Amino acid sequence: MAQAFSYEIIEEIAVLSENNKGWRKELNLVSWNERAPKFDLRDWAPNHEKMGKGITLSNEEFSELKKILQDM
């Protein structure tokens, strides 16, 4: 049986889009399983009760992505 996981949204940074069912693609700072928070980009249902697949980035990865996007 798979173990449950926990999460806490530490900071809501930005909403990138919202679909007609109210799900929003968000960039947040999230702590997963009480670990250090990471930047997190994924779809969230209203009130954050459900989530879609997404990606998490460490501070270093986020900084590198920011540099790449600025150079585009």
PDB file as gemmi writes it, atoms N, CA and C in Angstrom:
CRYST1    1.000    1.000    1.000  90.00  90.00  90.00 P 1                      
ATOM      1  N   MET A   1       0.843  -1.180   0.000  1.00  0.00           N  
ATOM      2  CA  MET A   1       0.000   0.000   0.000  1.00  0.00           C  
ATOM      3  C   MET A   1       0.886   1.241   0.000  1.00  0.00           C  
ATOM      4  N   ALA A   2       0.580   2.188  -0.858  1.00  0.00           N  
ATOM      5  CA  ALA A   2       1.369   3.419  -0.955  1.00  0.00           C  
ATOM      6  C   ALA A   2       1.139   4.293   0.270  1.00  0.00           C  
ATOM      7  N   GLN A   3       2.227   4.907   0.714  1.00  0.00           N  
ATOM      8  CA  GLN A   3       2.111   5.789   1.866  1.00  0.00           C  
ATOM      9  C   GLN A   3       1.581   7.149   1.412  1.00  0.00           C  
ATOM     10  N   ALA A   4       0.816   7.779   2.284  1.00  0.00           N  
ATOM     11  CA  ALA A   4       0.300   9.111   1.992  1.00  0.00           C  
ATOM     12  C   ALA A   4       1.426  10.122   2.105  1.00  0.00           C  
ATOM     13  N   PHE A   5       1.258  11.235   1.459  1.00  0.00           N  
ATOM     14  CA  PHE A   5       2.245  12.300   1.556  1.00  0.00           C  
ATOM     15  C   PHE A   5       1.546  13.549   2.074  1.00  0.00           C  
ATOM     16  N   SER A   6       2.340  14.473   2.552  1.00  0.00           N  
ATOM     17  CA  SER A   6       1.784  15.726   3.048  1.00  0.00           C  
ATOM     18  C   SER A   6       2.424  16.882   2.298  1.00  0.00           C  
ATOM     19  N   TYR A   7       1.713  17.991   2.261  1.00  0.00           N  
ATOM     20  CA  TYR A   7       2.247  19.189   1.635  1.00  0.00           C  
ATOM     21  C   TYR A   7       1.692  20.415   2.347  1.00  0.00           C  
ATOM     22  N   GLU A   8       2.476  21.477   2.284  1.00  0.00           N  
ATOM     23  CA  GLU A   8       2.040  22.764   2.816  1.00  0.00           C  
ATOM     24  C   GLU A   8       2.484  23.833   1.828  1.00  0.00           C  
ATOM     25  N   ILE A   9       1.536  24.610   1.345  1.00  0.00           N  
ATOM     26  CA  ILE A   9       1.880  25.717   0.462  1.00  0.00           C  
ATOM     27  C   ILE A   9       2.381  26.851   1.348  1.00  0.00           C  
ATOM     28  N   ILE A  10       3.663  27.126   1.244  1.00  0.00           N  
ATOM     29  CA  ILE A  10       4.306  28.145   2.070  1.00  0.00           C  
ATOM     30  C   ILE A  10       4.024  29.536   1.521  1.00  0.00           C  
ATOM     31  N   GLU A  11       4.087  29.660   0.193  1.00  0.00           N  
ATOM     32  CA  GLU A  11       3.849  30.959  -0.446  1.00  0.00           C  
ATOM     33  C   GLU A  11       3.204  30.745  -1.806  1.00  0.00           C  
ATOM     34  N   GLU A  12       2.130  31.449  -2.070  1.00  0.00           N  
ATOM     35  CA  GLU A  12       1.503  31.449  -3.388  1.00  0.00           C  
ATOM     36  C   GLU A  12       2.139  32.570  -4.184  1.00  0.00           C  
ATOM     37  N   ILE A  13       2.899  32.209  -5.217  1.00  0.00           N  
ATOM     38  CA  ILE A  13       3.682  33.194  -5.958  1.00  0.00           C  
ATOM     39  C   ILE A  13       2.913  33.764  -7.143  1.00  0.00           C  
ATOM     40  N   ALA A  14       2.324  32.897  -7.991  1.00  0.00           N  
ATOM     41  CA  ALA A  14       1.648  33.396  -9.190  1.00  0.00           C  
ATOM     42  C   ALA A  14       0.653  32.379  -9.714  1.00  0.00           C  
ATOM     43  N   VAL A  15      -0.407  32.893 -10.333  1.00  0.00           N  
ATOM     44  CA  VAL A  15      -1.354  32.069 -11.083  1.00  0.00           C  
ATOM     45  C   VAL A  15      -1.087  32.353 -12.550  1.00  0.00           C  
ATOM     46  N   LEU A  16      -0.746  31.307 -13.313  1.00  0.00           N  
ATOM     47  CA  LEU A  16      -0.414  31.478 -14.725  1.00  0.00           C  
ATOM     48  C   LEU A  16      -1.634  31.376 -15.623  1.00  0.00           C  
ATOM     49  N   SER A  17      -2.590  30.550 -15.239  1.00  0.00           N  
ATOM     50  CA  SER A  17      -3.815  30.401 -16.034  1.00  0.00           C  
ATOM     51  C   SER A  17      -4.884  29.721 -15.192  1.00  0.00           C  
ATOM     52  N   GLU A  18      -6.128  29.784 -15.706  1.00  0.00           N  
ATOM     53  CA  GLU A  18      -7.253  29.101 -15.051  1.00  0.00           C  
ATOM     54  C   GLU A  18      -8.166  28.554 -16.136  1.00  0.00           C  
ATOM     55  N   ASN A  19      -8.611  27.292 -15.965  1.00  0.00           N  
ATOM     56  CA  ASN A  19      -9.510  26.717 -16.965  1.00  0.00           C  
ATOM     57  C   ASN A  19     -10.965  26.936 -16.561  1.00  0.00           C  
ATOM     58  N   ASN A  20     -11.893  26.481 -17.418  1.00  0.00           N  
ATOM     59  CA  ASN A  20     -13.319  26.730 -17.168  1.00  0.00           C  
ATOM     60  C   ASN A  20     -13.883  25.925 -15.993  1.00  0.00           C  
ATOM     61  N   LYS A  21     -13.127  24.971 -15.456  1.00  0.00           N  
ATOM     62  CA  LYS A  21     -13.571  24.214 -14.278  1.00  0.00           C  
ATOM     63  C   LYS A  21     -12.973  24.782 -12.991  1.00  0.00           C  
ATOM     64  N   GLY A  22     -12.205  25.863 -13.099  1.00  0.00           N  
ATOM     65  CA  GLY A  22     -11.642  26.503 -11.924  1.00  0.00           C  
ATOM     66  C   GLY A  22     -10.259  26.026 -11.530  1.00  0.00           C  
ATOM     67  N   TRP A  23      -9.717  25.038 -12.257  1.00  0.00           N  
ATOM     68  CA  TRP A  23      -8.355  24.575 -11.967  1.00  0.00           C  
ATOM     69  C   TRP A  23      -7.382  25.647 -12.442  1.00  0.00           C  
ATOM     70  N   ARG A  24      -6.349  25.895 -11.628  1.00  0.00           N  
ATOM     71  CA  ARG A  24      -5.389  26.943 -11.943  1.00  0.00           C  
ATOM     72  C   ARG A  24      -3.969  26.377 -12.003  1.00  0.00           C  
ATOM     73  N   LYS A  25      -3.217  26.824 -13.005  1.00  0.00           N  
ATOM     74  CA  LYS A  25      -1.797  26.490 -13.069  1.00  0.00           C  
ATOM     75  C   LYS A  25      -1.083  27.535 -12.227  1.00  0.00           C  
ATOM     76  N   GLU A  26      -0.400  27.075 -11.162  1.00  0.00           N  
ATOM     77  CA  GLU A  26       0.187  27.988 -10.187  1.00  0.00           C  
ATOM     78  C   GLU A  26       1.664  27.717  -9.972  1.00  0.00           C  
ATOM     79  N   LEU A  27       2.387  28.789  -9.666  1.00  0.00           N  
ATOM     80  CA  LEU A  27       3.755  28.691  -9.181  1.00  0.00           C  
ATOM     81  C   LEU A  27       3.712  29.008  -7.698  1.00  0.00           C  
ATOM     82  N   ASN A  28       4.108  28.046  -6.884  1.00  0.00           N  
ATOM     83  CA  ASN A  28       4.074  28.189  -5.429  1.00  0.00           C  
ATOM     84  C   ASN A  28       5.377  27.712  -4.816  1.00  0.00           C  
ATOM     85  N   LEU A  29       5.579  28.075  -3.577  1.00  0.00           N  
ATOM     86  CA  LEU A  29       6.662  27.520  -2.770  1.00  0.00           C  
ATOM     87  C   LEU A  29       5.999  26.498  -1.850  1.00  0.00           C  
ATOM     88  N   VAL A  30       6.366  25.217  -2.014  1.00  0.00           N  
ATOM     89  CA  VAL A  30       5.667  24.129  -1.329  1.00  0.00           C  
ATOM     90  C   VAL A  30       6.650  23.262  -0.546  1.00  0.00           C  
ATOM     91  N   SER A  31       6.264  22.915   0.670  1.00  0.00           N  
ATOM     92  CA  SER A  31       7.014  21.954   1.475  1.00  0.00           C  
ATOM     93  C   SER A  31       6.312  20.603   1.337  1.00  0.00           C  
ATOM     94  N   TRP A  32       7.042  19.618   0.815  1.00  0.00           N  
ATOM     95  CA  TRP A  32       6.510  18.263   0.650  1.00  0.00           C  
ATOM     96  C   TRP A  32       7.042  17.384   1.772  1.00  0.00           C  
ATOM     97  N   ASN A  33       6.154  16.701   2.465  1.00  0.00           N  
ATOM     98  CA  ASN A  33       6.532  15.781   3.551  1.00  0.00           C  
ATOM     99  C   ASN A  33       7.441  16.453   4.580  1.00  0.00           C  
ATOM    100  N   GLU A  34       7.107  17.686   4.910  1.00  0.00           N  
ATOM    101  CA  GLU A  34       7.796  18.473   5.938  1.00  0.00           C  
ATOM    102  C   GLU A  34       9.268  18.715   5.617  1.00  0.00           C  
ATOM    103  N   ARG A  35       9.616  18.676   4.345  1.00  0.00           N  
ATOM    104  CA  ARG A  35      10.987  18.972   3.913  1.00  0.00           C  
ATOM    105  C   ARG A  35      11.099  20.453   3.571  1.00  0.00           C  
ATOM    106  N   ALA A  36      12.326  20.872   3.242  1.00  0.00           N  
ATOM    107  CA  ALA A  36      12.557  22.260   2.850  1.00  0.00           C  
ATOM    108  C   ALA A  36      11.688  22.594   1.633  1.00  0.00           C  
ATOM    109  N   PRO A  37      11.107  23.783   1.617  1.00  0.00           N  
ATOM    110  CA  PRO A  37      10.225  24.141   0.500  1.00  0.00           C  
ATOM    111  C   PRO A  37      10.981  24.236  -0.826  1.00  0.00           C  
ATOM    112  N   LYS A  38      10.258  23.917  -1.902  1.00  0.00           N  
ATOM    113  CA  LYS A  38      10.786  24.017  -3.265  1.00  0.00           C  
ATOM    114  C   LYS A  38       9.783  24.773  -4.117  1.00  0.00           C  
ATOM    115  N   PHE A  39      10.280  25.340  -5.210  1.00  0.00           N  
ATOM    116  CA  PHE A  39       9.383  25.965  -6.170  1.00  0.00           C  
ATOM    117  C   PHE A  39       8.603  24.859  -6.855  1.00  0.00           C  
ATOM    118  N   ASP A  40       7.317  25.079  -7.036  1.00  0.00           N  
ATOM    119  CA  ASP A  40       6.426  24.035  -7.531  1.00  0.00           C  
ATOM    120  C   ASP A  40       5.498  24.629  -8.580  1.00  0.00           C  
ATOM    121  N   LEU A  41       5.440  23.997  -9.742  1.00  0.00           N  
ATOM    122  CA  LEU A  41       4.580  24.436 -10.840  1.00  0.00           C  
ATOM    123  C   LEU A  41       3.645  23.292 -11.193  1.00  0.00           C  
ATOM    124  N   ARG A  42       2.332  23.497 -10.983  1.00  0.00           N  
ATOM    125  CA  ARG A  42       1.359  22.441 -11.267  1.00  0.00           C  
ATOM    126  C   ARG A  42      -0.050  23.020 -11.307  1.00  0.00           C  
ATOM    127  N   ASP A  43      -1.002  22.192 -11.760  1.00  0.00           N  
ATOM    128  CA  ASP A  43      -2.423  22.541 -11.738  1.00  0.00           C  
ATOM    129  C   ASP A  43      -3.006  22.200 -10.376  1.00  0.00           C  
ATOM    130  N   TRP A  44      -3.846  23.102  -9.882  1.00  0.00           N  
ATOM    131  CA  TRP A  44      -4.523  22.906  -8.598  1.00  0.00           C  
ATOM    132  C   TRP A  44      -6.025  23.101  -8.771  1.00  0.00           C  
ATOM    133  N   ALA A  45      -6.790  22.259  -8.123  1.00  0.00           N  
ATOM    134  CA  ALA A  45      -8.241  22.443  -8.064  1.00  0.00           C  
ATOM    135  C   ALA A  45      -8.538  23.622  -7.138  1.00  0.00           C  
ATOM    136  N   PRO A  46      -9.761  24.163  -7.226  1.00  0.00           N  
ATOM    137  CA  PRO A  46     -10.123  25.238  -6.307  1.00  0.00           C  
ATOM    138  C   PRO A  46      -9.864  24.823  -4.852  1.00  0.00           C  
ATOM    139  N   ASN A  47      -9.399  25.753  -4.052  1.00  0.00           N  
ATOM    140  CA  ASN A  47      -9.092  25.548  -2.632  1.00  0.00           C  
ATOM    141  C   ASN A  47      -7.952  24.561  -2.384  1.00  0.00           C  
ATOM    142  N   HIS A  48      -7.216  24.213  -3.435  1.00  0.00           N  
ATOM    143  CA  HIS A  48      -6.048  23.321  -3.324  1.00  0.00           C  
ATOM    144  C   HIS A  48      -6.386  21.953  -2.737  1.00  0.00           C  
ATOM    145  N   GLU A  49      -7.621  21.459  -2.964  1.00  0.00           N  
ATOM    146  CA  GLU A  49      -7.973  20.147  -2.413  1.00  0.00           C  
ATOM    147  C   GLU A  49      -7.487  18.993  -3.300  1.00  0.00           C  
ATOM    148  N   LYS A  50      -7.210  19.267  -4.578  1.00  0.00           N  
ATOM    149  CA  LYS A  50      -6.658  18.255  -5.485  1.00  0.00           C  
ATOM    150  C   LYS A  50      -5.578  18.926  -6.316  1.00  0.00           C  
ATOM    151  N   MET A  51      -4.667  18.089  -6.846  1.00  0.00           N  
ATOM    152  CA  MET A  51      -3.593  18.626  -7.668  1.00  0.00           C  
ATOM    153  C   MET A  51      -3.348  17.744  -8.871  1.00  0.00           C  
ATOM    154  N   GLY A  52      -2.801  18.331  -9.905  1.00  0.00           N  
ATOM    155  CA  GLY A  52      -2.380  17.594 -11.082  1.00  0.00           C  
ATOM    156  C   GLY A  52      -0.888  17.328 -11.014  1.00  0.00           C  
ATOM    157  N   LYS A  53      -0.372  16.707 -12.063  1.00  0.00           N  
ATOM    158  CA  LYS A  53       1.068  16.470 -12.133  1.00  0.00           C  
ATOM    159  C   LYS A  53       1.779  17.800 -12.283  1.00  0.00           C  
ATOM    160  N   GLY A  54       2.993  17.849 -11.777  1.00  0.00           N  
ATOM    161  CA  GLY A  54       3.748  19.078 -11.869  1.00  0.00           C  
ATOM    162  C   GLY A  54       5.230  18.819 -11.714  1.00  0.00           C  
ATOM    163  N   ILE A  55       5.970  19.900 -11.538  1.00  0.00           N  
ATOM    164  CA  ILE A  55       7.410  19.789 -11.318  1.00  0.00           C  
ATOM    165  C   ILE A  55       7.801  20.615 -10.099  1.00  0.00           C  
ATOM    166  N   THR A  56       8.860  20.182  -9.444  1.00  0.00           N  
ATOM    167  CA  THR A  56       9.428  20.946  -8.341  1.00  0.00           C  
ATOM    168  C   THR A  56      10.863  21.298  -8.706  1.00  0.00           C  
ATOM    169  N   LEU A  57      11.287  22.476  -8.261  1.00  0.00           N  
ATOM    170  CA  LEU A  57      12.634  22.951  -8.554  1.00  0.00           C  
ATOM    171  C   LEU A  57      13.286  23.449  -7.270  1.00  0.00           C  
ATOM    172  N   SER A  58      14.535  23.072  -7.079  1.00  0.00           N  
ATOM    173  CA  SER A  58      15.306  23.606  -5.954  1.00  0.00           C  
ATOM    174  C   SER A  58      15.605  25.080  -6.234  1.00  0.00           C  
ATOM    175  N   ASN A  59      16.134  25.786  -5.259  1.00  0.00           N  
ATOM    176  CA  ASN A  59      16.508  27.190  -5.462  1.00  0.00           C  
ATOM    177  C   ASN A  59      17.508  27.320  -6.605  1.00  0.00           C  
ATOM    178  N   GLU A  60      18.471  26.415  -6.664  1.00  0.00           N  
ATOM    179  CA  GLU A  60      19.487  26.454  -7.706  1.00  0.00           C  
ATOM    180  C   GLU A  60      18.878  26.205  -9.085  1.00  0.00           C  
ATOM    181  N   GLU A  61      17.989  25.215  -9.183  1.00  0.00           N  
ATOM    182  CA  GLU A  61      17.332  24.922 -10.458  1.00  0.00           C  
ATOM    183  C   GLU A  61      16.450  26.082 -10.902  1.00  0.00           C  
ATOM    184  N   PHE A  62      15.747  26.686  -9.958  1.00  0.00           N  
ATOM    185  CA  PHE A  62      14.880  27.815 -10.275  1.00  0.00           C  
ATOM    186  C   PHE A  62      15.716  29.001 -10.761  1.00  0.00           C  
ATOM    187  N   SER A  63      16.837  29.247 -10.108  1.00  0.00           N  
ATOM    188  CA  SER A  63      17.730  30.329 -10.506  1.00  0.00           C  
ATOM    189  C   SER A  63      18.261  30.111 -11.919  1.00  0.00           C  
ATOM    190  N   GLU A  64      18.632  28.882 -12.230  1.00  0.00           N  
ATOM    191  CA  GLU A  64      19.128  28.560 -13.576  1.00  0.00           C  
ATOM    192  C   GLU A  64      18.028  28.738 -14.615  1.00  0.00           C  
ATOM    193  N   LEU A  65      16.831  28.289 -14.327  1.00  0.00           N  
ATOM    194  CA  LEU A  65      15.700  28.460 -15.243  1.00  0.00           C  
ATOM    195  C   LEU A  65      15.426  29.944 -15.476  1.00  0.00           C  
ATOM    196  N   LYS A  66      15.492  30.731 -14.426  1.00  0.00           N  
ATOM    197  CA  LYS A  66      15.268  32.181 -14.541  1.00  0.00           C  
ATOM    198  C   LYS A  66      16.287  32.806 -15.490  1.00  0.00           C  
ATOM    199  N   LYS A  67      17.554  32.422 -15.369  1.00  0.00           N  
ATOM    200  CA  LYS A  67      18.601  32.936 -16.262  1.00  0.00           C  
ATOM    201  C   LYS A  67      18.300  32.565 -17.710  1.00  0.00           C  
ATOM    202  N   ILE A  68      17.919  31.320 -17.928  1.00  0.00           N  
ATOM    203  CA  ILE A  68      17.624  30.853 -19.290  1.00  0.00           C  
ATOM    204  C   ILE A  68      16.464  31.639 -19.878  1.00  0.00           C  
ATOM    205  N   LEU A  69      15.403  31.830 -19.110  1.00  0.00           N  
ATOM    206  CA  LEU A  69      14.239  32.555 -19.612  1.00  0.00           C  
ATOM    207  C   LEU A  69      14.565  34.014 -19.897  1.00  0.00           C  
ATOM    208  N   GLN A  70      15.398  34.628 -19.088  1.00  0.00           N  
ATOM    209  CA  GLN A  70      15.778  36.025 -19.316  1.00  0.00           C  
ATOM    210  C   GLN A  70      16.600  36.173 -20.595  1.00  0.00           C  
ATOM    211  N   ASP A  71      17.359  35.144 -20.951  1.00  0.00           N  
ATOM    212  CA  ASP A  71      18.187  35.193 -22.147  1.00  0.00           C  
ATOM    213  C   ASP A  71      17.422  34.883 -23.441  1.00  0.00           C  
ATOM    214  N   MET A  72      16.202  34.447 -23.320  1.00  0.00           N  
ATOM    215  CA  MET A  72      15.425  34.087 -24.514  1.00  0.00           C  
ATOM    216  C   MET A  72      14.960  35.321 -25.269  1.00  0.00           C  
TER     217      MET A  72                                                      
END                                                                             
